[in-house]
Amino acid sequence: MLGTIDLSLTLSQEEYEQLLIKYQVALYALAYQVYLQQRPVIILFEGWDAGGKGGAIRRVTEKIDPRGFVVYPIAAPKGDDATHHYLWRFWRRLPETGQIAIFDRTWYGRVMVERIEGFCKEADWKRAYREINHFERQLVDFGTIIFKFWIHISKEEQLRRFNARSTDKLRSWKLTDEDWRNREKWDQYEEAVNEMLLKTSTLPAPWTIVEGDSKYYARIKILKTLVDKLGQELSIDVFKDQSESVRSKKEKKEKKVKKKGKEGQKVGEKSKVEQPVQGEG
C-alpha cells in the first residue's frame, strides 16, 4: 500500500503561503462551530520518525482558540497507564463535547512499536485490530468526528532529515538513538503499517495517507482534509459563508460611499443656492 504513494507531490512556497492562510482561517471558523454544536473531535497523527508531525500540528493549531483544543504527546506508558489495558490512558484523554483533542502518536502504537519491539504478545497485537475498530466505532456513534493521519516519507528523505537535525543545535534534541534503531527496522515497520492501514481503515474512521516528502504539501493536505470533513459533519460551507461575508462587507462599503457622495452633492447644491448673486443688495 505505502509503495504506491506518490512522494513527488509538492507545492511552491507562494502556493503554500496562500493556501495556508485560506485553510487556517477556515479551520478557525469551523473550530468555533465545533464548540457551538458541541461535537467532540479527535485528530490522530502517526508517521515515520522525522515525518513532520510536530510541524503539521503547529499549523493546525496556530489560529484556533487555545481554549478549544489540547495536544497529547504520547510516549511509552508509565505509572497507572502501564498497569491498565492499553486503551485506558486514551479513554482518560478523550475530549469533552465541543473540544478538540490532538494525539501526537496514538493507540496504534499497539500494532506498530509494541508489535515490532516485542512489548506485547503476538495474540495481544493481533486482537488489537478488532479492539481498536470497536473503540473508534463507539466514539463515532457517540458523535465524535475522527481524523487519522499517517504521514509517509521515503527512507531517503528520513535520512536527509536525520542528518540535518544532527547538525542543527536547535533541533538536535529531537534525534535520539531510538530513532536510528527504528530506522534499521524500516522494512518491519513498513509491513506493520501496511497491515494496520488495511485492517483499521473503516468507513466510520478512515485513514488519510499524507505524502510527506514535501512538508508544504503535507501540511496543506492535512488542513484541507480537516476543513472538508468538518464542514461536511457540521453542515457548514465555510468558504461560501466567507465569500458572502466579504460580498456583504463590500456592498455595505459601496452603499456608504454612495451615501457620502449623495450627501456631499446635496451640501454642494445647498451651498450653491444660498450663495448670494454678485451685485445683489
PyRosetta script that sets phi, psi and omega in degrees:
from pyrosetta import init, pose_from_sequence

init()
pose = pose_from_sequence("MLGTIDLSLTLSQEEYEQLLIKYQVALYALAYQVYLQQRPVIILFEGWDAGGKGGAIRRVTEKIDPRGFVVYPIAAPKGDDATHHYLWRFWRRLPETGQIAIFDRTWYGRVMVERIEGFCKEADWKRAYREINHFERQLVDFGTIIFKFWIHISKEEQLRRFNARSTDKLRSWKLTDEDWRNREKWDQYEEAVNEMLLKTSTLPAPWTIVEGDSKYYARIKILKTLVDKLGQELSIDVFKDQSESVRSKKEKKEKKVKKKGKEGQKVGEKSKVEQPVQGEG")
pose.set_psi(1, -51.4)
pose.set_omega(1, -178.9)
pose.set_phi(2, -65.8)
pose.set_psi(2, -26.7)
pose.set_omega(2, -179.1)
pose.set_phi(3, -66.9)
pose.set_psi(3, -15.9)
pose.set_omega(3, -178.7)
pose.set_phi(4, -94.7)
pose.set_psi(4, -2.0)
pose.set_omega(4, -176.4)
pose.set_phi(5, -75.1)
pose.set_psi(5, 131.7)
pose.set_omega(5, 179.6)
pose.set_phi(6, -85.3)
pose.set_psi(6, 102.6)
pose.set_omega(6, -177.0)
pose.set_phi(7, -89.5)
pose.set_psi(7, 6.2)
pose.set_omega(7, 178.3)
pose.set_phi(8, -86.5)
pose.set_psi(8, -7.1)
pose.set_omega(8, -178.2)
pose.set_phi(9, -63.9)
pose.set_psi(9, 134.7)
pose.set_omega(9, -176.5)
pose.set_phi(10, -152.4)
pose.set_psi(10, 172.6)
pose.set_omega(10, 175.5)
pose.set_phi(11, -135.8)
pose.set_psi(11, 149.4)
pose.set_omega(11, 173.9)
pose.set_phi(12, -75.3)
pose.set_psi(12, 163.4)
pose.set_omega(12, 179.1)
pose.set_phi(13, -62.2)
pose.set_psi(13, -37.9)
pose.set_omega(13, 179.6)
pose.set_phi(14, -64.9)
pose.set_psi(14, -45.3)
pose.set_omega(14, 177.9)
pose.set_phi(15, -61.9)
pose.set_psi(15, -43.8)
pose.set_omega(15, -179.1)
pose.set_phi(16, -59.3)
pose.set_psi(16, -48.1)
pose.set_omega(16, -176.8)
pose.set_phi(17, -64.7)
pose.set_psi(17, -38.4)
pose.set_omega(17, 178.4)
pose.set_phi(18, -66.4)
pose.set_psi(18, -46.6)
pose.set_omega(18, -178.0)
pose.set_phi(19, -71.2)
pose.set_psi(19, -33.1)
pose.set_omega(19, 178.8)
pose.set_phi(20, -59.7)
pose.set_psi(20, -48.7)
pose.set_omega(20, 178.9)
pose.set_phi(21, -61.7)
pose.set_psi(21, -44.7)
pose.set_omega(21, -178.4)
pose.set_phi(22, -56.8)
pose.set_psi(22, -50.9)
pose.set_omega(22, -174.7)
pose.set_phi(23, -79.2)
pose.set_psi(23, -30.1)
pose.set_omega(23, 176.5)
pose.set_phi(24, -67.1)
pose.set_psi(24, -40.5)
pose.set_omega(24, 177.1)
pose.set_phi(25, -64.5)
pose.set_psi(25, -41.5)
pose.set_omega(25, 178.4)
pose.set_phi(26, -64.1)
pose.set_psi(26, -41.1)
pose.set_omega(26, -179.3)
pose.set_phi(27, -66.9)
pose.set_psi(27, -35.1)
pose.set_omega(27, 175.7)
pose.set_phi(28, -58.4)
pose.set_psi(28, -46.3)
pose.set_omega(28, -179.6)
pose.set_phi(29, -66.3)
pose.set_psi(29, -39.5)
pose.set_omega(29, -178.7)
pose.set_phi(30, -71.4)
pose.set_psi(30, -34.8)
pose.set_omega(30, 177.2)
pose.set_phi(31, -62.9)
pose.set_psi(31, -35.4)
pose.set_omega(31, 176.0)
pose.set_phi(32, -67.0)
pose.set_psi(32, -37.1)
pose.set_omega(32, 177.0)
pose.set_phi(33, -67.6)
pose.set_psi(33, -33.9)
pose.set_omega(33, 174.8)
pose.set_phi(34, -56.7)
pose.set_psi(34, -43.2)
pose.set_omega(34, 178.7)
pose.set_phi(35, -67.4)
pose.set_psi(35, -46.4)
pose.set_omega(35, -178.0)
pose.set_phi(36, -63.6)
pose.set_psi(36, -39.8)
pose.set_omega(36, -177.4)
pose.set_phi(37, -89.8)
pose.set_psi(37, -2.8)
pose.set_omega(37, 175.9)
pose.set_phi(38, 55.8)
pose.set_psi(38, 51.1)
pose.set_omega(38, 176.0)
pose.set_phi(39, -107.5)
pose.set_psi(39, 129.3)
pose.set_omega(39, 173.6)
pose.set_phi(40, -77.5)
pose.set_psi(40, 143.0)
pose.set_omega(40, -179.6)
pose.set_phi(41, -128.2)
pose.set_psi(41, 134.6)
pose.set_omega(41, 176.3)
pose.set_phi(42, -122.9)
pose.set_psi(42, 128.3)
pose.set_omega(42, 178.0)
pose.set_phi(43, -120.7)
pose.set_psi(43, 117.5)
pose.set_omega(43, -177.2)
pose.set_phi(44, -105.1)
pose.set_psi(44, 133.0)
pose.set_omega(44, 176.9)
pose.set_phi(45, -119.5)
pose.set_psi(45, 121.5)
pose.set_omega(45, 172.1)
pose.set_phi(46, -129.8)
pose.set_psi(46, 164.2)
pose.set_omega(46, 179.0)
pose.set_phi(47, 159.9)
pose.set_psi(47, 176.2)
pose.set_omega(47, 179.2)
pose.set_phi(48, -66.3)
pose.set_psi(48, 154.4)
pose.set_omega(48, 173.2)
pose.set_phi(49, -57.8)
pose.set_psi(49, 136.2)
pose.set_omega(49, -177.2)
pose.set_phi(50, 69.0)
pose.set_psi(50, 20.9)
pose.set_omega(50, -178.8)
pose.set_phi(51, -75.3)
pose.set_psi(51, -19.1)
pose.set_omega(51, 179.3)
pose.set_phi(52, 106.5)
pose.set_psi(52, 22.1)
pose.set_omega(52, -179.5)
pose.set_phi(53, -63.4)
pose.set_psi(53, -46.0)
pose.set_omega(53, -178.1)
pose.set_phi(54, -61.9)
pose.set_psi(54, -43.4)
pose.set_omega(54, 179.0)
pose.set_phi(55, -65.4)
pose.set_psi(55, -37.3)
pose.set_omega(55, 178.4)
pose.set_phi(56, -66.8)
pose.set_psi(56, -43.1)
pose.set_omega(56, 179.5)
pose.set_phi(57, -62.6)
pose.set_psi(57, -39.5)
pose.set_omega(57, 179.2)
pose.set_phi(58, -62.2)
pose.set_psi(58, -40.2)
pose.set_omega(58, 178.5)
pose.set_phi(59, -71.6)
pose.set_psi(59, -31.7)
pose.set_omega(59, 178.1)
pose.set_phi(60, -67.1)
pose.set_psi(60, -40.9)
pose.set_omega(60, -173.1)
pose.set_phi(61, -92.8)
pose.set_psi(61, -7.9)
pose.set_omega(61, -169.8)
pose.set_phi(62, -55.9)
pose.set_psi(62, -40.4)
pose.set_omega(62, -175.1)
pose.set_phi(63, -106.5)
pose.set_psi(63, -2.7)
pose.set_omega(63, -177.6)
pose.set_phi(64, -81.1)
pose.set_psi(64, 145.6)
pose.set_omega(64, 175.2)
pose.set_phi(65, -57.4)
pose.set_psi(65, 120.8)
pose.set_omega(65, -176.7)
pose.set_phi(66, -61.7)
pose.set_psi(66, -17.3)
pose.set_omega(66, 177.3)
pose.set_phi(67, -74.9)
pose.set_psi(67, -11.5)
pose.set_omega(67, -172.8)
pose.set_phi(68, -102.8)
pose.set_psi(68, 1.2)
pose.set_omega(68, -179.2)
pose.set_phi(69, -146.9)
pose.set_psi(69, 162.1)
pose.set_omega(69, 173.8)
pose.set_phi(70, -141.7)
pose.set_psi(70, 143.3)
pose.set_omega(70, 178.7)
pose.set_phi(71, -112.3)
pose.set_psi(71, 128.6)
pose.set_omega(71, 179.1)
pose.set_phi(72, -112.5)
pose.set_psi(72, 109.4)
pose.set_omega(72, 171.6)
pose.set_phi(73, -81.1)
pose.set_psi(73, 121.6)
pose.set_omega(73, -173.3)
pose.set_phi(74, -102.5)
pose.set_psi(74, 125.8)
pose.set_omega(74, 176.0)
pose.set_phi(75, -122.3)
pose.set_psi(75, -165.6)
pose.set_omega(75, 178.7)
pose.set_phi(76, -62.0)
pose.set_psi(76, 138.9)
pose.set_omega(76, -178.3)
pose.set_phi(77, -65.6)
pose.set_psi(77, 141.4)
pose.set_omega(77, 178.6)
pose.set_phi(78, -134.5)
pose.set_psi(78, 162.5)
pose.set_omega(78, 176.0)
pose.set_phi(79, 58.6)
pose.set_psi(79, -133.5)
pose.set_omega(79, -179.1)
pose.set_phi(80, -59.8)
pose.set_psi(80, -34.7)
pose.set_omega(80, -179.3)
pose.set_phi(81, -59.2)
pose.set_psi(81, -33.4)
pose.set_omega(81, -176.4)
pose.set_phi(82, -80.3)
pose.set_psi(82, -12.4)
pose.set_omega(82, -176.9)
pose.set_phi(83, -102.0)
pose.set_psi(83, 3.3)
pose.set_omega(83, -179.2)
pose.set_phi(84, -118.5)
pose.set_psi(84, 174.3)
pose.set_omega(84, 172.9)
pose.set_phi(85, -54.8)
pose.set_psi(85, 143.1)
pose.set_omega(85, -172.3)
pose.set_phi(86, -59.8)
pose.set_psi(86, -24.2)
pose.set_omega(86, 179.1)
pose.set_phi(87, -83.0)
pose.set_psi(87, -11.9)
pose.set_omega(87, -175.2)
pose.set_phi(88, -59.8)
pose.set_psi(88, -42.8)
pose.set_omega(88, -177.0)
pose.set_phi(89, -68.6)
pose.set_psi(89, -22.3)
pose.set_omega(89, 177.1)
pose.set_phi(90, -84.3)
pose.set_psi(90, -35.4)
pose.set_omega(90, 173.3)
pose.set_phi(91, -55.6)
pose.set_psi(91, -40.7)
pose.set_omega(91, -178.2)
pose.set_phi(92, -66.2)
pose.set_psi(92, -20.9)
pose.set_omega(92, -175.6)
pose.set_phi(93, -109.0)
pose.set_psi(93, 10.6)
pose.set_omega(93, 178.7)
pose.set_phi(94, -64.3)
pose.set_psi(94, 144.9)
pose.set_omega(94, -176.0)
pose.set_phi(95, -74.0)
pose.set_psi(95, 150.9)
pose.set_omega(95, 170.8)
pose.set_phi(96, -70.8)
pose.set_psi(96, 165.0)
pose.set_omega(96, 175.3)
pose.set_phi(97, -62.1)
pose.set_psi(97, 137.5)
pose.set_omega(97, -178.9)
pose.set_phi(98, 84.8)
pose.set_psi(98, 6.6)
pose.set_omega(98, -178.4)
pose.set_phi(99, -121.9)
pose.set_psi(99, 159.8)
pose.set_omega(99, 178.7)
pose.set_phi(100, -116.6)
pose.set_psi(100, 127.7)
pose.set_omega(100, 175.2)
pose.set_phi(101, -113.8)
pose.set_psi(101, 126.7)
pose.set_omega(101, -179.6)
pose.set_phi(102, -113.2)
pose.set_psi(102, 127.2)
pose.set_omega(102, -178.6)
pose.set_phi(103, -111.5)
pose.set_psi(103, 119.2)
pose.set_omega(103, 173.6)
pose.set_phi(104, -93.5)
pose.set_psi(104, 95.6)
pose.set_omega(104, -164.6)
pose.set_phi(105, 82.8)
pose.set_psi(105, 151.6)
pose.set_omega(105, -165.8)
pose.set_phi(106, -147.4)
pose.set_psi(106, -167.8)
pose.set_omega(106, 176.3)
pose.set_phi(107, -66.9)
pose.set_psi(107, -8.2)
pose.set_omega(107, 178.6)
pose.set_phi(108, -75.8)
pose.set_psi(108, -5.3)
pose.set_omega(108, 172.4)
pose.set_phi(109, -58.6)
pose.set_psi(109, -25.7)
pose.set_omega(109, -179.7)
pose.set_phi(110, -59.7)
pose.set_psi(110, -38.8)
pose.set_omega(110, -175.3)
pose.set_phi(111, -102.8)
pose.set_psi(111, 8.9)
pose.set_omega(111, 175.0)
pose.set_phi(112, -122.7)
pose.set_psi(112, -84.0)
pose.set_omega(112, -175.9)
pose.set_phi(113, -59.6)
pose.set_psi(113, -49.7)
pose.set_omega(113, -177.3)
pose.set_phi(114, -65.0)
pose.set_psi(114, -32.8)
pose.set_omega(114, 176.8)
pose.set_phi(115, -68.8)
pose.set_psi(115, -51.2)
pose.set_omega(115, -174.8)
pose.set_phi(116, -70.1)
pose.set_psi(116, -39.5)
pose.set_omega(116, -176.5)
pose.set_phi(117, -86.5)
pose.set_psi(117, -2.6)
pose.set_omega(117, 177.1)
pose.set_phi(118, 75.1)
pose.set_psi(118, 26.7)
pose.set_omega(118, -179.9)
pose.set_phi(119, -79.7)
pose.set_psi(119, -8.2)
pose.set_omega(119, 174.1)
pose.set_phi(120, -145.0)
pose.set_psi(120, 163.6)
pose.set_omega(120, -179.1)
pose.set_phi(121, -73.0)
pose.set_psi(121, 157.6)
pose.set_omega(121, 179.9)
pose.set_phi(122, -57.9)
pose.set_psi(122, -41.4)
pose.set_omega(122, 179.9)
pose.set_phi(123, -63.1)
pose.set_psi(123, -31.3)
pose.set_omega(123, -178.7)
pose.set_phi(124, -70.2)
pose.set_psi(124, -48.2)
pose.set_omega(124, -178.1)
pose.set_phi(125, -73.6)
pose.set_psi(125, -27.1)
pose.set_omega(125, 176.0)
pose.set_phi(126, -69.9)
pose.set_psi(126, -36.5)
pose.set_omega(126, 177.9)
pose.set_phi(127, -71.0)
pose.set_psi(127, -24.6)
pose.set_omega(127, -174.3)
pose.set_phi(128, -63.3)
pose.set_psi(128, -30.4)
pose.set_omega(128, 179.2)
pose.set_phi(129, -57.3)
pose.set_psi(129, -47.0)
pose.set_omega(129, -179.7)
pose.set_phi(130, -67.8)
pose.set_psi(130, -40.6)
pose.set_omega(130, 180.0)
pose.set_phi(131, -62.8)
pose.set_psi(131, -43.3)
pose.set_omega(131, -178.3)
pose.set_phi(132, -67.0)
pose.set_psi(132, -42.0)
pose.set_omega(132, 178.7)
pose.set_phi(133, -61.9)
pose.set_psi(133, -40.8)
pose.set_omega(133, 177.9)
pose.set_phi(134, -66.6)
pose.set_psi(134, -42.2)
pose.set_omega(134, 179.3)
pose.set_phi(135, -58.4)
pose.set_psi(135, -49.3)
pose.set_omega(135, -178.8)
pose.set_phi(136, -68.3)
pose.set_psi(136, -33.8)
pose.set_omega(136, 178.2)
pose.set_phi(137, -64.6)
pose.set_psi(137, -40.4)
pose.set_omega(137, 176.9)
pose.set_phi(138, -60.1)
pose.set_psi(138, -42.3)
pose.set_omega(138, -179.4)
pose.set_phi(139, -64.0)
pose.set_psi(139, -44.7)
pose.set_omega(139, -179.8)
pose.set_phi(140, -65.4)
pose.set_psi(140, -41.1)
pose.set_omega(140, 178.7)
pose.set_phi(141, -62.6)
pose.set_psi(141, -28.4)
pose.set_omega(141, 177.9)
pose.set_phi(142, -74.7)
pose.set_psi(142, -19.3)
pose.set_omega(142, -179.1)
pose.set_phi(143, 116.2)
pose.set_psi(143, 5.2)
pose.set_omega(143, -179.1)
pose.set_phi(144, -73.7)
pose.set_psi(144, 138.8)
pose.set_omega(144, 174.2)
pose.set_phi(145, -98.3)
pose.set_psi(145, 118.9)
pose.set_omega(145, -174.1)
pose.set_phi(146, -113.0)
pose.set_psi(146, 134.0)
pose.set_omega(146, 172.7)
pose.set_phi(147, -120.6)
pose.set_psi(147, 137.1)
pose.set_omega(147, 178.0)
pose.set_phi(148, -130.6)
pose.set_psi(148, 115.2)
pose.set_omega(148, -177.5)
pose.set_phi(149, -112.9)
pose.set_psi(149, 126.9)
pose.set_omega(149, 167.4)
pose.set_phi(150, -107.9)
pose.set_psi(150, 115.3)
pose.set_omega(150, 179.5)
pose.set_phi(151, -91.8)
pose.set_psi(151, 114.3)
pose.set_omega(151, -173.6)
pose.set_phi(152, -105.2)
pose.set_psi(152, 128.9)
pose.set_omega(152, 174.0)
pose.set_phi(153, -129.8)
pose.set_psi(153, 163.0)
pose.set_omega(153, 178.7)
pose.set_phi(154, -79.9)
pose.set_psi(154, 161.4)
pose.set_omega(154, 178.6)
pose.set_phi(155, -63.2)
pose.set_psi(155, -35.1)
pose.set_omega(155, 180.0)
pose.set_phi(156, -68.7)
pose.set_psi(156, -40.5)
pose.set_omega(156, 179.0)
pose.set_phi(157, -67.1)
pose.set_psi(157, -38.0)
pose.set_omega(157, 177.7)
pose.set_phi(158, -61.7)
pose.set_psi(158, -43.1)
pose.set_omega(158, 179.2)
pose.set_phi(159, -62.4)
pose.set_psi(159, -41.7)
pose.set_omega(159, 178.6)
pose.set_phi(160, -60.2)
pose.set_psi(160, -42.6)
pose.set_omega(160, -179.7)
pose.set_phi(161, -70.6)
pose.set_psi(161, -37.3)
pose.set_omega(161, 176.0)
pose.set_phi(162, -59.8)
pose.set_psi(162, -48.5)
pose.set_omega(162, -178.5)
pose.set_phi(163, -63.4)
pose.set_psi(163, -38.6)
pose.set_omega(163, 178.8)
pose.set_phi(164, -64.9)
pose.set_psi(164, -40.1)
pose.set_omega(164, 179.0)
pose.set_phi(165, -66.8)
pose.set_psi(165, -39.9)
pose.set_omega(165, -175.2)
pose.set_phi(166, -63.6)
pose.set_psi(166, -24.1)
pose.set_omega(166, -179.6)
pose.set_phi(167, -104.5)
pose.set_psi(167, 4.0)
pose.set_omega(167, -179.0)
pose.set_phi(168, -105.0)
pose.set_psi(168, 113.3)
pose.set_omega(168, -176.3)
pose.set_phi(169, -62.5)
pose.set_psi(169, -28.2)
pose.set_omega(169, -178.8)
pose.set_phi(170, -80.6)
pose.set_psi(170, -20.9)
pose.set_omega(170, -175.7)
pose.set_phi(171, -121.4)
pose.set_psi(171, -0.4)
pose.set_omega(171, -175.8)
pose.set_phi(172, -63.6)
pose.set_psi(172, -24.4)
pose.set_omega(172, 179.2)
pose.set_phi(173, -64.6)
pose.set_psi(173, -21.6)
pose.set_omega(173, -179.2)
pose.set_phi(174, -72.9)
pose.set_psi(174, -21.0)
pose.set_omega(174, -176.0)
pose.set_phi(175, -97.5)
pose.set_psi(175, 121.9)
pose.set_omega(175, -177.1)
pose.set_phi(176, -122.1)
pose.set_psi(176, 168.1)
pose.set_omega(176, 176.2)
pose.set_phi(177, -61.6)
pose.set_psi(177, -32.6)
pose.set_omega(177, 179.4)
pose.set_phi(178, -63.2)
pose.set_psi(178, -36.4)
pose.set_omega(178, 177.5)
pose.set_phi(179, -60.2)
pose.set_psi(179, -43.6)
pose.set_omega(179, 179.9)
pose.set_phi(180, -67.5)
pose.set_psi(180, -37.5)
pose.set_omega(180, 178.5)
pose.set_phi(181, -65.3)
pose.set_psi(181, -41.6)
pose.set_omega(181, 179.0)
pose.set_phi(182, -63.7)
pose.set_psi(182, -36.0)
pose.set_omega(182, 179.9)
pose.set_phi(183, -62.3)
pose.set_psi(183, -35.7)
pose.set_omega(183, 178.6)
pose.set_phi(184, -64.6)
pose.set_psi(184, -21.2)
pose.set_omega(184, -179.5)
pose.set_phi(185, -105.3)
pose.set_psi(185, 27.2)
pose.set_omega(185, -175.5)
pose.set_phi(186, -50.9)
pose.set_psi(186, -48.3)
pose.set_omega(186, -176.0)
pose.set_phi(187, -63.4)
pose.set_psi(187, -38.5)
pose.set_omega(187, 177.9)
pose.set_phi(188, -65.9)
pose.set_psi(188, -42.4)
pose.set_omega(188, 179.1)
pose.set_phi(189, -67.0)
pose.set_psi(189, -39.1)
pose.set_omega(189, 179.7)
pose.set_phi(190, -62.5)
pose.set_psi(190, -40.5)
pose.set_omega(190, 177.1)
pose.set_phi(191, -62.7)
pose.set_psi(191, -42.5)
pose.set_omega(191, -179.8)
pose.set_phi(192, -66.5)
pose.set_psi(192, -39.4)
pose.set_omega(192, -180.0)
pose.set_phi(193, -66.0)
pose.set_psi(193, -44.6)
pose.set_omega(193, 178.5)
pose.set_phi(194, -58.0)
pose.set_psi(194, -42.5)
pose.set_omega(194, 179.3)
pose.set_phi(195, -67.9)
pose.set_psi(195, -40.0)
pose.set_omega(195, 178.0)
pose.set_phi(196, -60.5)
pose.set_psi(196, -47.9)
pose.set_omega(196, -179.7)
pose.set_phi(197, -61.9)
pose.set_psi(197, -40.8)
pose.set_omega(197, -178.5)
pose.set_phi(198, -67.1)
pose.set_psi(198, -40.2)
pose.set_omega(198, -172.8)
pose.set_phi(199, -91.6)
pose.set_psi(199, -14.0)
pose.set_omega(199, -175.6)
pose.set_phi(200, -124.5)
pose.set_psi(200, 7.9)
pose.set_omega(200, 173.4)
pose.set_phi(201, -89.7)
pose.set_psi(201, 99.8)
pose.set_omega(201, -174.3)
pose.set_phi(202, -111.5)
pose.set_psi(202, 167.0)
pose.set_omega(202, 177.7)
pose.set_phi(203, -60.4)
pose.set_psi(203, -43.5)
pose.set_omega(203, 178.8)
pose.set_phi(204, -69.1)
pose.set_psi(204, -31.3)
pose.set_omega(204, -175.5)
pose.set_phi(205, -142.5)
pose.set_psi(205, 76.8)
pose.set_omega(205, -178.3)
pose.set_phi(206, -79.3)
pose.set_psi(206, 156.0)
pose.set_omega(206, 173.6)
pose.set_phi(207, -84.4)
pose.set_psi(207, 146.5)
pose.set_omega(207, 168.8)
pose.set_phi(208, -114.0)
pose.set_psi(208, 115.7)
pose.set_omega(208, 177.3)
pose.set_phi(209, -87.6)
pose.set_psi(209, 125.0)
pose.set_omega(209, -175.3)
pose.set_phi(210, -107.2)
pose.set_psi(210, 122.2)
pose.set_omega(210, 176.9)
pose.set_phi(211, -71.4)
pose.set_psi(211, 111.4)
pose.set_omega(211, -165.7)
pose.set_phi(212, -110.6)
pose.set_psi(212, 3.0)
pose.set_omega(212, 179.1)
pose.set_phi(213, -61.5)
pose.set_psi(213, -33.3)
pose.set_omega(213, 172.6)
pose.set_phi(214, -99.5)
pose.set_psi(214, 112.9)
pose.set_omega(214, -179.5)
pose.set_phi(215, -63.3)
pose.set_psi(215, -35.4)
pose.set_omega(215, 178.3)
pose.set_phi(216, -59.6)
pose.set_psi(216, -49.4)
pose.set_omega(216, -178.1)
pose.set_phi(217, -63.7)
pose.set_psi(217, -43.7)
pose.set_omega(217, -177.3)
pose.set_phi(218, -60.8)
pose.set_psi(218, -45.8)
pose.set_omega(218, -177.6)
pose.set_phi(219, -64.1)
pose.set_psi(219, -41.7)
pose.set_omega(219, -179.3)
pose.set_phi(220, -68.7)
pose.set_psi(220, -39.3)
pose.set_omega(220, 178.6)
pose.set_phi(221, -62.3)
pose.set_psi(221, -40.5)
pose.set_omega(221, 178.8)
pose.set_phi(222, -64.7)
pose.set_psi(222, -48.0)
pose.set_omega(222, 179.6)
pose.set_phi(223, -61.4)
pose.set_psi(223, -43.6)
pose.set_omega(223, 179.7)
pose.set_phi(224, -63.3)
pose.set_psi(224, -41.8)
pose.set_omega(224, 178.7)
pose.set_phi(225, -61.6)
pose.set_psi(225, -43.2)
pose.set_omega(225, 178.3)
pose.set_phi(226, -62.3)
pose.set_psi(226, -47.6)
pose.set_omega(226, -177.1)
pose.set_phi(227, -65.1)
pose.set_psi(227, -44.5)
pose.set_omega(227, -178.2)
pose.set_phi(228, -62.6)
pose.set_psi(228, -48.4)
pose.set_omega(228, -176.4)
pose.set_phi(229, -72.8)
pose.set_psi(229, -39.7)
pose.set_omega(229, 177.9)
pose.set_phi(230, -62.7)
pose.set_psi(230, -40.9)
pose.set_omega(230, 177.5)
pose.set_phi(231, -60.0)
pose.set_psi(231, -40.9)
pose.set_omega(231, 179.2)
pose.set_phi(232, -67.9)
pose.set_psi(232, -47.0)
pose.set_omega(232, -177.7)
pose.set_phi(233, -66.5)
pose.set_psi(233, -34.7)
pose.set_omega(233, -176.0)
pose.set_phi(234, -95.7)
pose.set_psi(234, -0.2)
pose.set_omega(234, -178.9)
pose.set_phi(235, 56.2)
pose.set_psi(235, 45.6)
pose.set_omega(235, 179.6)
pose.set_phi(236, -126.2)
pose.set_psi(236, 122.6)
pose.set_omega(236, 171.8)
pose.set_phi(237, -95.3)
pose.set_psi(237, 87.7)
pose.set_omega(237, -170.1)
pose.set_phi(238, -64.7)
pose.set_psi(238, -32.5)
pose.set_omega(238, -179.5)
pose.set_phi(239, -73.8)
pose.set_psi(239, -34.7)
pose.set_omega(239, 175.4)
pose.set_phi(240, -65.5)
pose.set_psi(240, -44.2)
pose.set_omega(240, 178.8)
pose.set_phi(241, -61.7)
pose.set_psi(241, -40.7)
pose.set_omega(241, 180.0)
pose.set_phi(242, -65.6)
pose.set_psi(242, -42.9)
pose.set_omega(242, -179.1)
pose.set_phi(243, -66.7)
pose.set_psi(243, -37.9)
pose.set_omega(243, 177.4)
pose.set_phi(244, -66.0)
pose.set_psi(244, -38.2)
pose.set_omega(244, 178.7)
pose.set_phi(245, -65.4)
pose.set_psi(245, -42.8)
pose.set_omega(245, 178.8)
pose.set_phi(246, -64.2)
pose.set_psi(246, -43.4)
pose.set_omega(246, 179.7)
pose.set_phi(247, -63.6)
pose.set_psi(247, -40.6)
pose.set_omega(247, 179.3)
pose.set_phi(248, -62.9)
pose.set_psi(248, -44.3)
pose.set_omega(248, 179.0)
pose.set_phi(249, -63.8)
pose.set_psi(249, -38.3)
pose.set_omega(249, 179.8)
pose.set_phi(250, -65.6)
pose.set_psi(250, -42.5)
pose.set_omega(250, 179.6)
pose.set_phi(251, -64.7)
pose.set_psi(251, -41.5)
pose.set_omega(251, 178.4)
pose.set_phi(252, -62.5)
pose.set_psi(252, -40.5)
pose.set_omega(252, -179.9)
pose.set_phi(253, -65.3)
pose.set_psi(253, -42.0)
pose.set_omega(253, -180.0)
pose.set_phi(254, -64.9)
pose.set_psi(254, -41.3)
pose.set_omega(254, 178.0)
pose.set_phi(255, -62.4)
pose.set_psi(255, -40.0)
pose.set_omega(255, -179.7)
pose.set_phi(256, -64.0)
pose.set_psi(256, -41.9)
pose.set_omega(256, 179.4)
pose.set_phi(257, -64.9)
pose.set_psi(257, -43.1)
pose.set_omega(257, 178.9)
pose.set_phi(258, -63.1)
pose.set_psi(258, -40.9)
pose.set_omega(258, 179.9)
pose.set_phi(259, -62.7)
pose.set_psi(259, -43.9)
pose.set_omega(259, 178.5)
pose.set_phi(260, -64.0)
pose.set_psi(260, -36.7)
pose.set_omega(260, 179.2)
pose.set_phi(261, -64.9)
pose.set_psi(261, -42.6)
pose.set_omega(261, 179.1)
pose.set_phi(262, -66.0)
pose.set_psi(262, -43.0)
pose.set_omega(262, 179.6)
pose.set_phi(263, -62.0)
pose.set_psi(263, -40.8)
pose.set_omega(263, 178.3)
pose.set_phi(264, -64.4)
pose.set_psi(264, -38.0)
pose.set_omega(264, 178.8)
pose.set_phi(265, -64.8)
pose.set_psi(265, -43.0)
pose.set_omega(265, 179.4)
pose.set_phi(266, -62.5)
pose.set_psi(266, -44.3)
pose.set_omega(266, 179.6)
pose.set_phi(267, -61.2)
pose.set_psi(267, -40.1)
pose.set_omega(267, 179.4)
pose.set_phi(268, -64.7)
pose.set_psi(268, -41.8)
pose.set_omega(268, 179.1)
pose.set_phi(269, -65.7)
pose.set_psi(269, -40.8)
pose.set_omega(269, -179.9)
pose.set_phi(270, -64.4)
pose.set_psi(270, -41.8)
pose.set_omega(270, -179.9)
pose.set_phi(271, -64.9)
pose.set_psi(271, -35.5)
pose.set_omega(271, -179.3)
pose.set_phi(272, -69.0)
pose.set_psi(272, -39.2)
pose.set_omega(272, -179.7)
pose.set_phi(273, -67.3)
pose.set_psi(273, -42.7)
pose.set_omega(273, -174.6)
pose.set_phi(274, -77.2)
pose.set_psi(274, -15.0)
pose.set_omega(274, -177.2)
pose.set_phi(275, -68.9)
pose.set_psi(275, 123.8)
pose.set_omega(275, -178.7)
pose.set_phi(276, -64.4)
pose.set_psi(276, 142.6)
pose.set_omega(276, 178.5)
pose.set_phi(277, -74.9)
pose.set_psi(277, 142.0)
pose.set_omega(277, -179.1)
pose.set_phi(278, -62.6)
pose.set_psi(278, 130.7)
pose.set_omega(278, 178.1)
pose.set_phi(279, 95.0)
pose.set_psi(279, -7.7)
pose.set_omega(279, 179.3)
pose.set_phi(280, -71.2)
pose.set_psi(280, 149.6)
pose.set_omega(280, 178.1)
pose.set_phi(281, 81.7)
pose.dump_pdb("model.pdb")
